Amino acid sequence: MAKQEKTETSKDKATPDIERISQRLDMLDRRLDNVDSIVTVVAERVMKQPITLSVTCSKCGQKIEIALIGSEKPSR
């Protein structure tokens, strides 16, 4: 009987830990949803206009320009 009491108390202690982990996973899920929304908005803005990146080579000093041209996605 003593062993059964020990297992019951260990289960009682594990329950708050599981609830805390569940809450943290929910919080992480909400944060990832927010990040996804922000990235989507930025990508949509980028696709509306051309972007030029200028990079300078650290060895020779030559400038390299990279142009990105996108088209806006059709709205649903």
N, CA, C and O atoms as a GROMACS GRO file, in nm:
protein
  304
    1MET      N    1   0.081  -0.120   0.000
    1MET     CA    2   0.000   0.000   0.000
    1MET      C    3   0.085   0.126   0.000
    1MET      O    4   0.047   0.228  -0.059
    2ALA      N    5   0.197   0.121   0.063
    2ALA     CA    6   0.282   0.238   0.069
    2ALA      C    7   0.329   0.279  -0.069
    2ALA      O    8   0.345   0.398  -0.097
    3LYS      N    9   0.353   0.181  -0.156
    3LYS     CA   10   0.398   0.213  -0.291
    3LYS      C   11   0.288   0.282  -0.370
    3LYS      O   12   0.316   0.370  -0.451
    4GLN      N   13   0.163   0.244  -0.348
    4GLN     CA   14   0.052   0.307  -0.419
    4GLN      C   15   0.038   0.453  -0.379
    4GLN      O   16   0.008   0.537  -0.464
    5GLU      N   17   0.057   0.484  -0.254
    5GLU     CA   18   0.047   0.622  -0.208
    5GLU      C   19   0.156   0.707  -0.271
    5GLU      O   20   0.131   0.821  -0.308
    6LYS      N   21   0.276   0.652  -0.284
    6LYS     CA   22   0.385   0.727  -0.345
    6LYS      C   23   0.356   0.757  -0.492
    6LYS      O   24   0.383   0.868  -0.538
    7THR      N   25   0.302   0.663  -0.564
    7THR     CA   26   0.272   0.687  -0.704
    7THR      C   27   0.160   0.789  -0.720
    7THR      O   28   0.162   0.869  -0.814
    8GLU      N   29   0.063   0.788  -0.630
    8GLU     CA   30  -0.045   0.885  -0.638
    8GLU      C   31   0.008   1.026  -0.612
    8GLU      O   32  -0.034   1.120  -0.678
    9THR      N   33   0.098   1.042  -0.517
    9THR     CA   34   0.151   1.176  -0.489
    9THR      C   35   0.240   1.222  -0.604
    9THR      O   36   0.244   1.342  -0.634
   10SER      N   37   0.313   1.131  -0.667
   10SER     CA   38   0.396   1.172  -0.779
   10SER      C   39   0.310   1.213  -0.898
   10SER      O   40   0.348   1.302  -0.974
   11LYS      N   41   0.193   1.148  -0.915
   11LYS     CA   42   0.100   1.188  -1.020
   11LYS      C   43   0.044   1.327  -0.992
   11LYS      O   44   0.027   1.408  -1.083
   12ASP      N   45   0.015   1.353  -0.865
   12ASP     CA   46  -0.038   1.484  -0.827
   12ASP      C   47   0.064   1.593  -0.854
   12ASP      O   48   0.028   1.703  -0.894
   13LYS      N   49   0.190   1.563  -0.832
   13LYS     CA   50   0.296   1.661  -0.858
   13LYS      C   51   0.318   1.681  -1.007
   13LYS      O   52   0.354   1.790  -1.050
   14ALA      N   53   0.297   1.578  -1.086
   14ALA     CA   54   0.320   1.587  -1.230
   14ALA      C   55   0.210   1.668  -1.299
   14ALA      O   56   0.236   1.730  -1.402
   15THR      N   57   0.090   1.668  -1.246
   15THR     CA   58  -0.022   1.737  -1.310
   15THR      C   59   0.004   1.887  -1.327
   15THR      O   60  -0.019   1.937  -1.437
   16PRO      N   61   0.050   1.961  -1.226
   16PRO     CA   62   0.079   2.103  -1.248
   16PRO      C   63   0.191   2.124  -1.350
   16PRO      O   64   0.189   2.222  -1.425
   17ASP      N   65   0.288   2.035  -1.354
   17ASP     CA   66   0.396   2.048  -1.452
   17ASP      C   67   0.341   2.031  -1.593
   17ASP      O   68   0.380   2.105  -1.684
   18ILE      N   69   0.253   1.936  -1.612
   18ILE     CA   70   0.193   1.914  -1.743
   18ILE      C   71   0.108   2.034  -1.784
   18ILE      O   72   0.111   2.076  -1.900
   19GLU      N   73   0.034   2.090  -1.690
   19GLU     CA   74  -0.047   2.208  -1.719
   19GLU      C   75   0.042   2.327  -1.756
   19GLU      O   76   0.009   2.402  -1.848
   20ARG      N   77   0.154   2.344  -1.687
   20ARG     CA   78   0.246   2.453  -1.716
   20ARG      C   79   0.308   2.436  -1.856
   20ARG      O   80   0.322   2.532  -1.930
   21ILE      N   81   0.344   2.313  -1.889
   21ILE     CA   82   0.401   2.286  -2.021
   21ILE      C   83   0.295   2.314  -2.129
   21ILE      O   84   0.326   2.370  -2.234
   22SER      N   85   0.172   2.274  -2.103
   22SER     CA   86   0.064   2.298  -2.198
   22SER      C   87   0.042   2.449  -2.218
   22SER      O   88   0.024   2.494  -2.332
   23GLN      N   89   0.045   2.526  -2.110
   23GLN     CA   90   0.029   2.671  -2.121
   23GLN      C   91   0.144   2.733  -2.200
   23GLN      O   92   0.122   2.822  -2.282
   24ARG      N   93   0.265   2.687  -2.176
   24ARG     CA   94   0.380   2.740  -2.247
   24ARG      C   95   0.376   2.705  -2.396
   24ARG      O   96   0.414   2.786  -2.480
   25LEU      N   97   0.329   2.585  -2.429
   25LEU     CA   98   0.314   2.547  -2.569
   25LEU      C   99   0.209   2.634  -2.637
   25LEU      O  100   0.226   2.674  -2.752
   26ASP      N  101   0.100   2.662  -2.568
   26ASP     CA  102  -0.003   2.750  -2.623
   26ASP      C  103   0.053   2.890  -2.647
   26ASP      O  104   0.025   2.952  -2.750
   27MET      N  105   0.132   2.940  -2.552
   27MET     CA  106   0.192   3.072  -2.566
   27MET      C  107   0.290   3.075  -2.684
   27MET      O  108   0.292   3.171  -2.761
   28LEU      N  109   0.370   2.970  -2.698
   28LEU     CA  110   0.462   2.961  -2.810
   28LEU      C  111   0.387   2.955  -2.943
   28LEU      O  112   0.429   3.017  -3.040
   29ASP      N  113   0.277   2.883  -2.946
   29ASP     CA  114   0.195   2.874  -3.067
   29ASP      C  115   0.142   3.011  -3.107
   29ASP      O  116   0.144   3.047  -3.225
   30ARG      N  117   0.093   3.088  -3.009
   30ARG     CA  118   0.042   3.222  -3.038
   30ARG      C  119   0.154   3.312  -3.089
   30ARG      O  120   0.133   3.389  -3.182
   31ARG      N  121   0.272   3.303  -3.029
   31ARG     CA  122   0.384   3.385  -3.075
   31ARG      C  123   0.425   3.350  -3.217
   31ARG      O  124   0.453   3.439  -3.297
   32LEU      N  125   0.429   3.221  -3.248
   32LEU     CA  126   0.463   3.179  -3.384
   32LEU      C  127   0.358   3.228  -3.484
   32LEU      O  128   0.392   3.266  -3.595
   33ASP      N  129   0.231   3.226  -3.445
   33ASP     CA  130   0.126   3.280  -3.532
   33ASP      C  131   0.148   3.428  -3.557
   33ASP      O  132   0.130   3.475  -3.669
   34ASN      N  133   0.185   3.503  -3.454
   34ASN     CA  134   0.212   3.645  -3.469
   34ASN      C  135   0.331   3.670  -3.561
   34ASN      O  136   0.327   3.759  -3.646
   35VAL      N  137   0.437   3.593  -3.544
   35VAL     CA  138   0.555   3.608  -3.630
   35VAL      C  139   0.518   3.576  -3.774
   35VAL      O  140   0.559   3.647  -3.866
   36ASP      N  141   0.439   3.471  -3.794
   36ASP     CA  142   0.395   3.434  -3.928
   36ASP      C  143   0.315   3.546  -3.992
   36ASP      O  144   0.332   3.576  -4.110
   37SER      N  145   0.229   3.609  -3.915
   37SER     CA  146   0.149   3.720  -3.968
   37SER      C  147   0.238   3.837  -4.008
   37SER      O  148   0.216   3.898  -4.113
   38ILE      N  149   0.337   3.868  -3.927
   38ILE     CA  150   0.426   3.980  -3.956
   38ILE      C  151   0.508   3.950  -4.083
   38ILE      O  152   0.521   4.037  -4.169
   39VAL      N  153   0.560   3.830  -4.093
   39VAL     CA  154   0.639   3.793  -4.211
   39VAL      C  155   0.553   3.798  -4.337
   39VAL      O  156   0.599   3.842  -4.442
   40THR      N  157   0.430   3.755  -4.326
   40THR     CA  158   0.339   3.758  -4.441
   40THR      C  159   0.313   3.901  -4.486
   40THR      O  160   0.316   3.930  -4.606
   41VAL      N  161   0.289   3.991  -4.392
   41VAL     CA  162   0.263   4.131  -4.426
   41VAL      C  163   0.386   4.193  -4.492
   41VAL      O  164   0.374   4.265  -4.590
   42VAL      N  165   0.504   4.165  -4.439
   42VAL     CA  166   0.626   4.220  -4.497
   42VAL      C  167   0.647   4.165  -4.638
   42VAL      O  168   0.683   4.240  -4.729
   43ALA      N  169   0.626   4.036  -4.656
   43ALA     CA  170   0.642   3.976  -4.789
   43ALA      C  171   0.544   4.036  -4.889
   43ALA      O  172   0.580   4.060  -5.004
   44GLU      N  173   0.422   4.059  -4.847
   44GLU     CA  174   0.324   4.121  -4.937
   44GLU      C  175   0.366   4.261  -4.976
   44GLU      O  176   0.349   4.301  -5.091
   45ARG      N  177   0.418   4.337  -4.882
   45ARG     CA  178   0.465   4.473  -4.914
   45ARG      C  179   0.583   4.469  -5.010
   45ARG      O  180   0.592   4.551  -5.101
   46VAL      N  181   0.673   4.374  -4.989
   46VAL     CA  182   0.790   4.362  -5.076
   46VAL      C  183   0.746   4.327  -5.218
   46VAL      O  184   0.802   4.378  -5.315
   47MET      N  185   0.647   4.242  -5.229
   47MET     CA  186   0.604   4.199  -5.361
   47MET      C  187   0.535   4.310  -5.440
   47MET      O  188   0.518   4.297  -5.561
   48LYS      N  189   0.496   4.418  -5.376
   48LYS     CA  190   0.428   4.528  -5.444
   48LYS      C  191   0.526   4.624  -5.514
   48LYS      O  192   0.484   4.700  -5.601
   49GLN      N  193   0.652   4.621  -5.478
   49GLN     CA  194   0.746   4.719  -5.533
   49GLN      C  195   0.883   4.656  -5.553
   49GLN      O  196   0.918   4.559  -5.485
   50PRO      N  197   0.961   4.710  -5.646
   50PRO     CA  198   1.095   4.655  -5.668
   50PRO      C  199   1.190   4.694  -5.554
   50PRO      O  200   1.176   4.800  -5.494
   51ILE      N  201   1.284   4.606  -5.526
   51ILE     CA  202   1.382   4.630  -5.421
   51ILE      C  203   1.521   4.609  -5.479
   51ILE      O  204   1.543   4.515  -5.555
   52THR      N  205   1.614   4.696  -5.444
   52THR     CA  206   1.752   4.680  -5.488
   52THR      C  207   1.842   4.669  -5.366
   52THR      O  208   1.839   4.754  -5.277
   53LEU      N  209   1.922   4.562  -5.362
   53LEU     CA  210   2.019   4.543  -5.255
   53LEU      C  211   2.158   4.577  -5.309
   53LEU      O  212   2.197   4.528  -5.415
   54SER      N  213   2.230   4.660  -5.237
   54SER     CA  214   2.366   4.694  -5.276
   54SER      C  215   2.462   4.630  -5.176
   54SER      O  216   2.452   4.654  -5.055
   55VAL      N  217   2.555   4.549  -5.228
   55VAL     CA  218   2.651   4.480  -5.144
   55VAL      C  219   2.790   4.516  -5.192
   55VAL      O  220   2.816   4.516  -5.312
   56THR      N  221   2.880   4.548  -5.098
   56THR     CA  222   3.018   4.579  -5.133
   56THR      C  223   3.107   4.463  -5.091
   56THR      O  224   3.101   4.417  -4.976
   57CYS      N  225   3.190   4.416  -5.185
   57CYS     CA  226   3.282   4.305  -5.156
   57CYS      C  227   3.387   4.352  -5.057
   57CYS      O  228   3.448   4.457  -5.074
   58SER      N  229   3.408   4.273  -4.953
   58SER     CA  230   3.504   4.313  -4.849
   58SER      C  231   3.648   4.297  -4.897
   58SER      O  232   3.738   4.360  -4.841
   59LYS      N  233   3.674   4.216  -4.999
   59LYS     CA  234   3.811   4.194  -5.047
   59LYS      C  235   3.851   4.295  -5.154
   59LYS      O  236   3.957   4.358  -5.144
   60CYS      N  237   3.767   4.310  -5.258
   60CYS     CA  238   3.806   4.397  -5.370
   60CYS      C  239   3.738   4.532  -5.367
   60CYS      O  240   3.782   4.623  -5.438
   61GLY      N  241   3.633   4.550  -5.290
   61GLY     CA  242   3.564   4.677  -5.279
   61GLY      C  243   3.464   4.701  -5.391
   61GLY      O  244   3.404   4.808  -5.398
   62GLN      N  245   3.443   4.603  -5.479
   62GLN     CA  246   3.349   4.619  -5.590
   62GLN      C  247   3.206   4.613  -5.537
   62GLN      O  248   3.173   4.533  -5.449
   63LYS      N  249   3.121   4.699  -5.592
   63LYS     CA  250   2.982   4.703  -5.551
   63LYS      C  251   2.901   4.609  -5.639
   63LYS      O  252   2.918   4.605  -5.761
   64ILE      N  253   2.812   4.534  -5.575
   64ILE     CA  254   2.723   4.442  -5.645
   64ILE      C  255   2.580   4.484  -5.614
   64ILE      O  256   2.544   4.502  -5.497
   65GLU      N  257   2.500   4.500  -5.718
   65GLU     CA  258   2.359   4.535  -5.697
   65GLU      C  259   2.272   4.416  -5.736
   65GLU      O  260   2.290   4.355  -5.841
   66ILE      N  261   2.179   4.385  -5.650
   66ILE     CA  262   2.085   4.276  -5.673
   66ILE      C  263   1.946   4.337  -5.674
   66ILE      O  264   1.904   4.397  -5.575
   67ALA      N  265   1.875   4.322  -5.785
   67ALA     CA  266   1.740   4.377  -5.797
   67ALA      C  267   1.637   4.266  -5.783
   67ALA      O  268   1.647   4.162  -5.848
   68LEU      N  269   1.540   4.290  -5.698
   68LEU     CA  270   1.429   4.196  -5.681
   68LEU      C  271   1.302   4.264  -5.731
   68LEU      O  272   1.264   4.372  -5.686
   69ILE      N  273   1.239   4.199  -5.824
   69ILE     CA  274   1.115   4.254  -5.877
   69ILE      C  275   1.006   4.150  -5.854
   69ILE      O  276   1.019   4.035  -5.895
   70GLY      N  277   0.902   4.192  -5.790
   70GLY     CA  278   0.792   4.099  -5.761
   70GLY      C  279   0.662   4.154  -5.812
   70GLY      O  280   0.650   4.272  -5.843
   71SER      N  281   0.566   4.068  -5.821
   71SER     CA  282   0.431   4.114  -5.857
   71SER      C  283   0.338   4.077  -5.743
   71SER      O  284   0.356   3.976  -5.675
   72GLU      N  285   0.240   4.158  -5.724
   72GLU     CA  286   0.147   4.136  -5.612
   72GLU      C  287   0.060   4.014  -5.640
   72GLU      O  288   0.017   3.992  -5.754
   73LYS      N  289   0.036   3.935  -5.537
   73LYS     CA  290  -0.050   3.819  -5.552
   73LYS      C  291  -0.195   3.864  -5.570
   73LYS      O  292  -0.237   3.965  -5.513
   74PRO      N  293  -0.269   3.791  -5.649
   74PRO     CA  294  -0.411   3.828  -5.661
   74PRO      C  295  -0.483   3.806  -5.528
   74PRO      O  296  -0.457   3.707  -5.459
   75SER      N  297  -0.571   3.894  -5.494
   75SER     CA  298  -0.648   3.882  -5.368
   75SER      C  299  -0.753   3.775  -5.384
   75SER      O  300  -0.805   3.751  -5.494
   76ARG      N  301  -0.785   3.710  -5.273
   76ARG     CA  302  -0.887   3.604  -5.276
   76ARG      C  303  -1.023   3.661  -5.259
   76ARG      O  304  -1.122   3.587  -5.259
   0.00000   0.00000   0.00000
